[in-house]
Amino acid sequence: MKLEYFILGLLKMKPQTGYDIKSFLDTEGRFMRARTPLSQIYTTLKRMTKDGWIEFEEEKRVGKPDLKIYSVTPDGEQVLINWLMAPHEPSFRFQDREFFGKLVFSFLIDKQTTLNHCYTELNYRKEQIAQFRGRDRTFNVAPGAGVSQTKAQWLADVMHEYGRDAIDQYVAWLEGFISQLENLPGTDW
């Protein structure tokens, strides 16, 4: 997930400093985005300000550096909404964060668009499972390679079990999320 979208979503919720954004990314946001250094956040904030997506007000402080409190502009809000509304394109790895990034800020868009994203993701994962679940998982080791075929196969099987269980759990969670979302009253949730 691009840092710009994450920052726009956070600033849409409330004005924040660069340090506030970093604190969120290090706590609640750490499962939605890879660890982000403060220098990258400030570089991105500077670029987004230049692009007109965000603006800031300086808060003067005695004996300390001034604070820049950032907020999203109408242009930045439109960039965020365009990203949220764009059709979801699943990545091959279900662990990638783009989908969850859209999902975490989906309260900014209508329920049906969010459901469309979720069904696109769910159908893609079910197709993946159908395509790959029954494949031959023989782990071939070249004769004379000095590696135990039995050990290599055992390890490959254990790793497959982990991946199988993880994607099955993800699909079950996604089905539950969709069911809950469909049962929420109204279209503007």
LINMO-V520606 format. One record per pair of residues at least 12 apart in sequence whose C-alpha atoms are under 10 Angstrom apart, sorted by the first residue. I is the first residue (numbers start at 1). J is the second residue. Records with the same first field share a line. If there is no record, write none. Layout:
I: J  J
//
This chain:
1: 32  33  34  96  97  98  99  100  101  102
2: 33  97  98  101
3: 33  34  36  40  41  44  45  101
4: 41  44  45  47  48  53  76  79  80
5: 76  77  79  80  81  83  84  101  102  105
6: 21  25  29  32  33  80  101  102  104  105
7: 21  22  25  41  44  45  48  54  70  71  72  76  80
8: 45  48  53  54  70  71  72  73  76  77  78  79  80  81  105
9: 72  76  77  80  81  84  101  102  104  105  106  108
10: 24  71  72  105
11: 54  69  70  71  72  73  76  77
12: 54  71  72  73  74  76  77  80  105  108
13: 71  72  105  108
14: 69  70  71  72
15: 54  55  56  57  68  69  70  71  72
16: 56  67  68  69  70  71  72
17: 42  45  56  57  58  67  68  69  70  71
18: 38  39  41  42  43  44  45  67  68  69  70
19: 38  41  42  67  68  69
20: 69
21: 36  38  41  42  70
22: 35  36  37  38  39  40  41  42
23: 38
25: 37
29: 101  104
31: 97  100  101
32: 95  96  97  98  99  100  101  102  104
33: 96  97  98  100  101
34: 97
45: 70
48: 72  76
49: 70  71  72  73  76
51: 75  76
52: 72  73  74  75  76
53: 71  72  73  74  75  76  77  78  79  80
54: 70  71  72  73  74  75  76  77
55: 68  69  70  71  72  73  76
56: 68  69  70  71  72  73
57: 69  70  71
58: 70
77: 108
80: 102  105  108
81: 102  105  106  108  109
82: 109
83: 102
84: 99  101  102  103  105  106  107  108  109  110  113  114  117
85: 102  106  108  109  110  113  114  116  117
86: 102  113  117
87: 113  114  116  117  120
88: 102  113  114  116  117  118  119  120  121
89: 117  120  121  124
90: 117  118  120  121  122  123  124  125
91: 121  124  125
92: 124  125  128
93: 125  167
94: 121  124  125  166  167  170  171
95: 166  167  170
99: 117  118  121
102: 114  117
103: 115  117  118
106: 189
107: 188  189
108: 188  189
109: 187  188  189
110: 186  187  188  189
111: 181  182  184  185  186  187  188  189
112: 181  182  187  188  189
113: 187
114: 178  181
115: 177  178  179  181  182
116: 178
118: 174  175  177  178  181
119: 174  175  178
121: 171  174
122: 170  171  172  173  174  175  178
123: 171
125: 167  168  170  171
126: 167  168  171
128: 167
129: 164  167  168  171
132: 164
133: 160  164
137: 153  156  157  160
138: 152  153  154  156  157
139: 151  152  153  154  155  156  157
140: 152  153
141: 153
//
